[in-house]
Amino acid sequence: MYGNVRGSGGGPPGEPRAGRRRGAFGTASALGALLLLSGCFSSSDGGEGDGKAASKPSQQPKSTVPYWVNPDGKAARQAAAYAKDGKSAEADLIRKIAEQPVAEWIGVEDPQGEARGFTEAAAKTDREALLVLYNIPHRDCGSYSQGGAADGNAYRAWLDGVIKGIGDRATTVVLEPDALPHIVDTCTPEQFHEERYALLTEAVGKLKALPHTKVYLDAGNPHWIKDPGRMVEPLKRAGIDKADGFALNTSNYQTTEENKKYGKQLSAMVGGKHFVVDTSRNGNGPAPGGDDPENWCNPRGRALGATPTTRTGDPLVDAYLWIKRPGESDGTCKGGPKAGEWWPSYALELARNAK
C-alpha cells in the first residue's frame, strides 16, 4: 500500500497502514487518565518530576508549533523505562521523539471518546490536537494496514462519533491516508470508487462544519503518484474545495524538498490550496530502491526529519508534521512487528541518525 504510505497500526501510513491505527489510548477511561496527566505537565518550560528520569514531556512553544505533545505517548513511556533502567543514552535518544507533537490515529472502538480525550487534553494546554482519520472501507487494498469500516454506513457512524468528540476544540485532521492515491494507482477496485468519493466529500463537509477544525486530504507522495496532475480530479471529487488543503508524504520517507516541489505543482492545479508535509522519518530521505519492492517498509538507515512546526518559510506549506508516529512499525517486513506497533530498536535508529 502506500506506495505507499503505510503507517501505524491503524496508524500512519508509511506502513501500509494496517497497524497504525491505535492511539496511545483505546478507551475512554484511559483517556480520562490522560487528561489528568496532561493537566500536570502543561508548562512550556518543563514537566514536573524529579529530574529527567521522572519528568514528562512538556509542550513546545506555541508560536513555533501549536500542536499538543502527548505526555504519555509510547515514546514518552519508552524514555521513562530506559531512564528507570539506567539507560540514559537510550532515554535521551527516545526523548527526541517524545518531546515532539505527533498525530493521534483514531481507533474504531470508541471514536467519540478518543477524539474527545485527545482534543480536551490539547485544549487544557492551550494547544491544538492533531488527528488522523483512517477507517475508510476497503482500506489499504488488503495489505499490512488492511481493514477499515465494514461499509459506508458504518463509516458514517464512526465519523459522526469523531465529529461529536472534536466539538468546538481546535483540531487539525489528516483525512484518510492512501484513500485517494489507491484510487489513482488502481489498487482499490473500481466498484468502490464512487462510494469512497462520497464518503470523503461527506467527511470534509462535516469536519469543516465544526468551528475550529482544519482538514487536509491525503494526496500521497511524489514517488507514488509521480504526475501530480493525476491527483487533481480525485482531490476535486473528494471535496478539496472545502478542505484547507492536502497532506503529502504520510508515513513515507521522501525528502521535504521533493514534497514541496510536488506540492506546489499540485496546488497550482487545485486552486492554490495549501499543504502539509509529513517529516517524521524523512531526515535521510528514502531508502535506495534496488530490487526491494517494499523499500517503503521499515527501511534501514532512515532518520527523524524536521521537527513539527508551522514556521515553514513557505506561504503554501502550512506545517511540517509528524503524521506517522516515529518508532511504530510499517508492517511485518524486515523483522518488524505488526503495522502500528511500537518498535524500540527502530525508534532508536531513527533518533540516532537524526541530524
Secondary structure, 3 states (H helix, E strand, C coil): CCCCCCCCEECCCCCCCEEEECCCCCCHHHHHHHHHHHHHCCCCCCCCCCHHHHCCCCCCCCCCCCECCCCCCHHHHHHHHHHHCCCHHHHHHHHHHHCCCCCEECCCCCHHHHHHHHHHHHHHCCCEEEEEECCCCCEHHHCCCCECCCCHHHHHHHHHHHHHHHCCCCEEEEECCCCCHHHHCCCCCHHHHHHHHHHHHHHHHHHHCCCCEEEEEECCCCCCCCCHHHHHHHHHHCCCCCCCEEEECCCCCCCHHHHHHHHHHHHHHCCCCEEEEECCCECCCCCCCCCCCCCCCCCCCCECCCCCECCCCCCCEEEEECCCCCCECCCCCCCCCCCCCECHHHHHHHHHCCC
